[in-house]
Amino acid sequence: MAARMIPGQTAEIAGPKKAFVIPKPEVAASLIKRAKRPLLVVGSKAVETQTMDGDLIDTAIRLHNTGRLQVVATAHIVGEFMKRGAEGIHSMQMMNLGDRLRDPDWRGLDGEGAYDLVAFAGTLYYLEWLVESGLKSFAQDLTTISLSRSYQPNANWSLGTMKADKWKEVIDVIVKSITEDN
Amino acid sequence: MSKKDLKLKIDEFSSAVGSFKGVEIEIGRIYDDSWEEPMGPTPFPSVGTLRNWDRKLLDRYKPFYMPFCDLCCLCTFGKCDLTGDKRGACGITMAAQQSRIVLLACCIGASTHCAHARHMLDHLMEEFGREAPIEVALNTNVEAPNIRLVCGIKPNTLRDLEDALDYVETQLVQLVAAAHTGQEGDNIDFESKAFHAGMLDHVAMEVADIEQITTLGMPKGIPDAPMTELGFGCIDPNKAVIMCIGHNVLPSVDIIDYLMENDLFGEVEIGGLCCTAHDNSRYNTRAKVIGPISWQLRYLRSGIPDLIVVDEQCIRTDILIEAKKLGVPVIATSEKSMLGLPNRTHDPPDNIVADLVEGKAPGALIIEPKKVGEVAVKTVLGVAPTRKDYKPLSGDDIQEMAEHCRNCEECVRACPNNLPIMEAVQQAAEGNFELLGDIYPACVGCGRCESACPENMPLITFFNKGAEERIANEKFPMRVGRGAVQDVEIREVGRGIVFGEIPGVVALVGCANYPKGGIDVAKIAEEFLNRRFIVVATGCAAMDLAMIRDEEGQNLYERYPGNFDAGGLINIGSCVSNAHITGAAIKIANIFAKRPLRANYEEIADYVYNRVGAVGVAWGAMSQKAASIASGCWRLGIPVVVGPHGAKYRRNLLGRKEKDEDWMTYDARTGEEVYTGPVPEHLFYAAETAEEAIVMIAKLVMRPNDTTKGRAVKLSHYIDLHKKYYGTMPDDLQYFVRREADIPFTMKNEILEYLKEKGWVEDKIAIPDPTLLDRMVRRRE
């Protein structure tokens, strides 16, 4: 996949425990599909992140429509989903979400139980870095995946750093893989 | 209270008892306690005195740690990996290590203000006398609310301020010691100590601003403080330009005095960055404010300065290198930042001037402010003519350099905001500077991109080139820092704030490490001013909110009055003026509610927490000083919202609104513990976007004491802003609507329907006489 383990910001290196680079998109899809309660976190950069579907909001809606995972919009961007007719998208701010994800007793956004896997996409790089750092140390039973275009060392799994066009293809393969098995 | 040293020296004395020669008797201090208010329970609190109060807050607002580093490298046992549940060689956990770093950051911040205050006090006492009476604000008896509250003393003279500083210095040593290997081990106790550092910081800041207001003739809390000019465009490049950078006004004051005494303002322009600029303009409005300090690289690269004078705090440590590029000398004026320069304090001024003008020395360290004044003015008048031909890089130069771009993207990876620098450089190589210009307002000015560039391109200069026209038009009016809020103003607005009829006080403070440029600060300010909140501002934020104009060409300072009332926009002043913001909250408890102030920290903080709907906003918080300022707010029960970079302070203090058990409060009337809902929901919160922050601020002004009318006003803003920025109704109204009367009238049907779906029960949320302190209960049932 030609992804590299260099962080998206020069100095944002992590300590001894670092994310595994996802070797191919099917692995990311498989991790998500195998999870019992996966959650996709869509950050405030989603609107300006171009994908094969248009932007990352469109891609998240496509994933949401599979029913295979819940989607939560951070910051104020849930309105973007609503404008595009998506229903059932959750909204929670990044700090509130991170704080709850580290709580094993939290029952999730739908009240049905804790998540076992959380994937991040469309976030501010350094904010995702920090939240995943918190989860790495304080939510050790939770699997975190970064679908960011740049390597996120504090996740359990990260796509790694790659060119924008390559990243679009990778995301498309992941989504197709999840969608086709639906 | 005033304290005096007593020194009795007897050269020769004979009596029936005997003869004495050369006897000296010294008594450290005599306490002259003329303050009639009885001493409260916690004068000069030590590190652990207010621990129980801190733990009450920290039980509600548990730290969510986001380690910025997984290692501890503070002792030679290390490095130690603390990831997960590992412990370091000393036994420390990740949580404790993070809070330990928070404590250290707060200690650095508080020490910086304290050292600043000490330096000024020593100098000003020498110049104006130790017994110079302090004068802070007109129509004001409570001159020093933080000092009165924390120390239990009522300062009357400069000398009295020294007692407060002695205390702060002593406590800071204790706090730093707690961070040594093998000392504190509990993360919550570290957090409590960080709160202590923050509280001390507000005492130190208050001392610093009182000193300079008292002695330097700065505005004494006047709402109609004069306007000054702000921005690149206000500097007349035809004059010799002195650029003063930092936070300590003393050297600049003597530069201004020298210019006035020698009638040289027609030939010399003095412009400042950051708090020195604020305080210069408070001293004399002919001094210009160029802008926030984090953009100093940008301002330096403009080529405007003919001389740079640095004092202390947040100055670039590579200032000599930058100055050399411009061909201008640097005068350093503080022992805290000597920059390797030779100490010329005791040299004749003309010798120093000659060396600097002739370029024999890159700069000079001059500790004596008066000498700085003379040397700076003479030097700039000598240097400026030699720089008349200075030209920054031309468009052709930049295009040629841009052609060498290696497309490595290291500039983007080095940028805190991942701005599209490489793309802009590539466009510049084609002769198109538009994207460079677009980066300019979003750039925080750190220069990391330049450091990363393998071709050593001066990228900040590139951005300046792209924004040339914009820069020339950067000229805005700014009301100078007025200092404290008058007692009489507190009397007028106290009721409205406490009962919620004035929806809240929003304090925009701090540095300029913004995720999307300073325009967000103006956007936040404008939103709340339009809604008739009281908006106060200090430091870089007070500058940035000046930098937008409406369709009629007016900026916020022109559109909104400077009085502390609903819809007022108050520039309080520089960093050290932040103490007046907490001071105003304290004075609401004391003056409006008549709560005893003297050494009565817990009760006042409990009052502020439960009743005063104030929120601090440090959208671009960057420094350790910002950390300690925020920490002082937390202990006083004032929540603080920061921008996304603020998450790098390693932890947030977050409430969990759905956990009813976390929001139990005593009703002081009955002693009963009642559920009051999650207000305020968080104590320290990093927002991802300005839109999120605006909505959160509107929510965080709610307090248990709100009347139904007040809560309805606050809810109407919260709901309206949520709809505006999220495009939806809030999904948590059931936690904030206590009874039907709380519901804004125009939204009644819509909200009742929503609440019905959520199973809302009227009166589940009580409206008590709220307190977290058992001892404040008046009667038990």
Interface residues (C-beta under 8 A of the other chain):
Chain A: I6 P7 G8 Q9 T10 A14 G15 P16 K17 G43 S44 T74 A75 H76 V78 G79 E80 M82 K83 S91 Q93 M94 M95 N96 G98 D99 R100 R102 L124 Y125 Y126 L127 L130 V131 S133 G134 K136 S137 F138 Q140
Chain B: K62 F64 Y65 M66 P67 F68 C69 D70 L71 D81 L82 T83 G84 D85 M94 A95 E410 R413 A414 C415 P416 N418 R448 A452 P515 P644 H645 A647 K648 N652 L654 R656 H682 Y685 A686 A687 E688 T689 E691 E692 V695 M696 Y725 Y726 G727 T728 D731
